[in-house]
Amino acid sequence: MHEHQLTRIRESGPTQVWYMLVLAACFVGSRLPMLFLGFGLDPDAWRIANTSFDLRYHLAYHTSRFPGYPVPEFVNSLAITRGWAATNTLTMLLSLVSVFILERIAGILAIRNRNLLIFTYAFLPILWINSTNTMDYMWSLCFILLTWLLILKHRWLVAGIAMGLAIGSRPQAAILALPFIYLCYSISGGKRRTIEFLVSSVITTFLLFAPLVSTYGLSFVKAYPVSTDVLQIGYMAIRHFGLPAISMLILTVLLSYRDLHNTVAQHNTRDVFFLLALLLALASFIAIDGHVEYVIIFIPFALMFIYQTCRRPLLIILSVLLISHAFITVGSFKHLGEKRLQVRIFGPGAIFNNIEARRTQLSYGRELANTDIPARSVVIAGTWLPVLANLDADVSSCAGAKRMYDCNRPRAGVRDFNRDVCYRYLAGIDEIAAMKNDNYHIFYIDGAVELTARTYGFDLALHAMRLSTE
């Protein structure tokens, strides 16, 4: 069967090459306008950039956040001199590589609806957006797909190195170790190659995380705190995938139930691997209680299984709805806070929303950075801290040089040492009282009030003034 599959690839080679070249051109062209809009909406993207900045200019390492993301942090330090256009381009190029790797995997496995699958993957809005920022999701996804391809090619040692790079890009990828071990064992037919893959994965991971051990000891081995309720997850899922596409996915699965059941009943290695990866994805997502973006590294497995098994007419409709959500939103919701939602029938697509939000973030961040703040002031910045640490040229985490903060310190912040103006992430009620006793002005930025209420349980607006850019 393997030889037959390879024959199919050779026979359709020239046509497939042209298809992939056109797809690559469309991929890059669709991303270009988004590469120049800051490091990304997620403040963690700015944290990675700040870590890379200090690595490049001060040879000082502090992880962007626990439990550590050393691969994008260190590699981006080589490009950070060119700003967000360069670091975002790195993410885009890795994302494009992942498209070619997925196409190769689909060819080897003789996945049905292969070109439809690849096109959907390339322009799925959640992947489209995250291929244009300085976050780590697409880095990890690229190395996960590379691991998969190398195992299929019986390159056990190199596959282990790729797996280590995936974990070093995003530790969440470690959840896929079990499916990959199963795949190694099933393909190689023995323990030796599986152990070879596992040992090389462990050694690579250990080497990549050595800087964290050196800096923080073993204290870095902990979860980064998140708090996302079911309503927020549902809202984010609709925002990223679209209500029509989610509804169509459910309908596709229901109408293809018999095909899905027959596929599962065959117990072949490929489909067992898909299902094992998806089950672990669901379990880890529930356990982490995080953001919808956490499912990104599992999307290829879901797409492979669905596009291989379900009926083509349904899949065409599903692909159209998934991709069209990039341009127009149907049946959307706007989150108003405090579990309140505003229903919208039509709205701009996910890509347009992201572009507008990133422009607003960059504009507002620059306005905040240029705001005339009184001397002896503390600004509770919340998630704006990594943005302001980057955009405000007068603040630093140490005197005498522009250096970003270590976000994992209890009192993380940056300061204008000349004017004694400090941006803090958060502060407890006792700290605020002490700062007031020392005659500091206390300000807050939009968003810090809600974050303070969730973290410390008090209303920051009653103890500080809103920082106005007017």
Secondary structure, DSSP 8 states (H G I E B T S, - for coil): -HHHHHHHHHHTHHHHHHHHHHHHHHHHHHHGGGTTS-S-SSHHHHHHHHHHHHHHHH-----SSTT--HHHHHHHTTTGGG-HHHHHHHHHHHHHHHHHHHHHHHHHTT-TTHHHHHHHHHT-HHHHHHTSSS-SHHHHHHHHHHHHHHHHTT-HHHHHHHHHHHHHH-GGGGGGHHHHHHHHHHHH-SHHHHHHHHHHHHHHHHHHHHHHHHHHGGGG-S-------HHHHHHHHHHHH-HHHHHHHHHHHHHTHHHHHHHHHH--HHHHHHHHHHHHHHHHHHHHT--GGGGGGGHHHHHHHHHHHS-HHHHHHHHHHHHHTTTEEEEEEEEEETTEEEEEEEEE-HHHHHHHHHHHHHHHHHHHHTS---SSEEEE-GGGHHHHHHH-TT-BSSTTS-----TTSTT-EEEETTTTEEEES---HHHHHHHHHTT-EEEE-TTHHHHHHHHH-S-GGGTSEE----
